[in-house]
Amino acid sequence: MTTGISSERVELSVDGEDVDIHYRTGGEGPPLVFLHGIGLDAATVSWRHALPALAPERTVYALDLPGHGDSDKPDRAYTTDYYLETVAEFIDALGIEEPALAGLSMGGAIALGHALDGGPVERLVLVDSYGLGADAYWRTAASSVLQTPILGNMLWQGVGSSQSAIRNSLRSMGPGEPPQQLVDDVDSAVDRQTVRAMRRWQRSEFQWCGFRTDYSDRLDEIDVPTMLIHGAVDPLLPRRWSEQAAGTVTDSTLKIFENCGHCPPREHPDRFNRAVRAFC
C-alpha cells in the first residue's frame, strides 16, 4: 500500500482470551476507524484505496478482525457480539477518542451496534450495511446449508481455496469482472481459518426465521451524523435497507452508487473516497 500507512499490532483481551490484532494506520487529524466485512475481506481488501486517500485529513485505522487477514484466527465461535467486543477493546487499547466509524457489510453492523451500545462515536459511514433488515431472499437456503455441517463444509471450503474460486465468489457480489488486483488482495488475505470464521459467524447469524442482528427498529436512537452508501445492484443486501434507514436516522445522508454491487470502496474507489472525505 501507499507510503505513510504502516502495519502495527496490538494485543487485546476479548471474551476472556488474548488475541493479537493486526491493523493499518497513518495520517493526521481526527480518528476514522474502518471495519471490514466477514469472509473474503480484511483491512487490505476493502480499504486498500480509502486509507491513503483519507489519511491527509484523518488519522485512519483499519484492523483485521479476528479470523481475518494477519490477525489471530482462534478456533472458537465467531459472533456479532464477539466482534463488537473486539472493536470496543481495540478503540480503548489505542486510546482513540470519539472516532468516526466506517463499516462495510458486517462491519457496518459492528459500527452501528457500537454506537447503539453507547460507544463514543463522532459520526457513522454505513456501506452496504448488514444489520439494517430482518431478512433477504437468499437467507432461507443459506440457513439450511449452514445448519447441515457436511454441506456447509463442502460449500465453504472452496470459497477461497484458489484464485478461480475467489474470482467466482467476487463475481456473485456485483456487476462486471473483478479486477486482478482485488483477486490478488483477497487471495493474500484469506485462508482456511478465515473461511472457518466466516462459516461460524454465518451459522450464528442466519437463523431459520431471519437474521439474528437487525437494528432497524432502533435506528431512531442514532444521534450522530450518518452517511449510508449502497451499491444500486448489490445482490446480497438490498438497497432499500439503506434507503429506509436514511428515512429513519434523524441526521442522515444517502448515496446510491449506480452500476455498483456489494463493495463500493473497491468498485468505485474515487467516488467512495470523495463522498467520505466530504462527509467527514
Phi, psi and omega in degrees: 000183188286146176305140181106341174254119185248160175264132180226170178222151176213141178266126180241158169250115184231125179054039176080006181234145174283137178220132181268122186249129172267139176214158177252140182206159178170177175092184180221153177112190181301149186284143176224115183255126180258136181237121183276177180271184182273147169086247185283060186203163178186175179303322183275359178264286182299323192252018180308312185272331185290321185300304180293331181290327185259350180299329179298333181253343186222151165277112187260146176224138173217110182266150165277113178296153179309139184090359186227153172054228182260012173276167176301150179232068185295152177276091188204178173286140176242119183225167176298320179298322178297317180288327174299316179295321179301312182294318178298318179292322178298312180298319180291316183296325181269359179064035181279121184259123174045064182282158159283141179242130176238123183227139177254131174057240177302324178301328175295319177296323178293316178299315181295315179297322178299316179295317181291335177281359177097007177295134180298121183224134178282315179198168183235141169237111184252116189246114182042053195281136165285161176090004182254004182204164187272339187196166174216159189301331185269355189295323182300312180295318180297319180299317181298315181294314185292331179278357175250099191307316183297314179294321179298317179296317180298320183290314191270339181297332181271357186298315184239022187281345180203164177297327177295316178295319179297315180300317179296320178296317180293327177300330182282356184257355181179176181285155174082171180273129179297134180294153182299324180300320178293317177301316179297318180297316178295317180301323180287333188264336191255137173220187183299325180292327176295315179297323176298315178298317179300313183297320182289322177295316180296322178297324177290323188270324187269094183267171179298329187259359182144193180277141179294316183264115179214106182264011189299332180272005179240005186296335179288353176277346181287121185239023176240156177304134185225126173252130176250124177244135181214136173290132185298331183241035175299118181276353184262306182240120190293143180299333181299334176302310180292323179297316179292320179297320179297332177280349182254317179293129188300311183250082187234154174230133182244131176233117174258122180266114179291154180052044184220138179262233191272351186228072179307323181298336178257328181284324180223066188298318182296315179295318179299312183295322177297317181296316181292319179299316180294325182282323184269000000 
